[in-house]
Amino acid sequence: MSGTVTNPASEAGLAYDSSRVGTLARDWLLLLKPRVISLVVFTGAAGLAMAPGPINPLVAAVSILCVCMASGAAGAINMWYDRDIDAVMKRTVTRPIPDGRIAPDAALGYGIGLSVASVILLWLATNALAAGILAFSIFFYAVIYTMWLKRSTPQNIVIGGAAGAFPPMIGWAAATGSMAIMPVVMFGIIFLWTPPHFWSLSLYACKDYGRAGIPMLPVVRGARHTRWQILWYTIILTVVSLVPSFMHLAGWLYTVVASVLGAGFILCAIGVLRDRQDANGVSLTGDGPARRSFRYSLAYLFFLFLGLLADHAFIAH
């Protein structure tokens, strides 16, 4: 298959129960995509901690808060824009907007308000560079990825992966007011991690994406092509993850952690590729390997950055 996939959700009707709108604080929290925030905040804090020189604890706390606010704001705008496709996808139909618990206009105002507040606060607390990268990361996710790439190209995740890769650069810039090789390498690791992470998800959510008209790689190019892409990107990611070691930016502890985690990720990718498939590359086992690869990818990024921090704290310095 090739070309742009039509979006049947674009004409989906969404009903809102005014008696339920805004009645639960939990719904406003869910609008921020808290699961996504946790990893974004952790990688942003890692960039902050890896930066040279001391940083005021209050400034560090405000910086992390701003990254948290910005990530949530982008998530809220994403949910506002994607409310039509969320309404026809099984895994998203219960989100606050398609389920009628929060009105779209309120969600948009919420996201924009948090975006502006996070950028201004970071600018006042740190510097213009950090605030500028933060602002661009919100714009990249909410506009470039959500409004343009997601519905127009199967490369949406590849290019859009940059949106979630900015936090280490933001943290570093907040601490130093400048940029260096290390935060760029951290950006590159997250950027390359995103495709195999989301493509594993898209393999077992392929019908959902197809129903919503989202041109994810398995929908447009097929499951077999996606499986190979997961493997190639995982291999490239493993090599790039060792760049800090090659450039003497990290010590032996990180090298061991990155090597072991990378080997595990490659084994998961091989498992996805070798999963029993029909003639179209669709799993005959319920996509168990793809689900395991997706879960492993979450642990991979967390422990990789944890290893980098441990190496920085106890080995390299």
TAWOLIN-V420367 format. One record per run of one state. SS is the DSSP state (H for helix, E for strand, - for the rest). FROM is the first residue (numbers start at 0). TO is the last residue. If there is no record, write none. Layout:
[[SS/FROM/TO] [SS/FROM/TO]]
//
This chain:
[[-/0/6] [H/7/10] [-/11/23] [H/24/29] [-/30/32] [H/33/49] [-/50/55] [H/56/80] [-/81/81] [H/82/85] [-/86/102] [H/103/124] [-/125/126] [H/127/148] [-/149/154] [H/155/164] [-/165/165] [H/166/175] [-/176/179] [H/180/203] [-/204/204] [H/205/211] [-/212/215] [H/216/220] [-/221/221] [H/222/240] [-/241/241] [H/242/245] [-/246/250] [H/251/273] [-/274/275] [E/276/276] [-/277/281] [E/282/282] [-/283/286] [H/287/313] [-/314/316]]
//
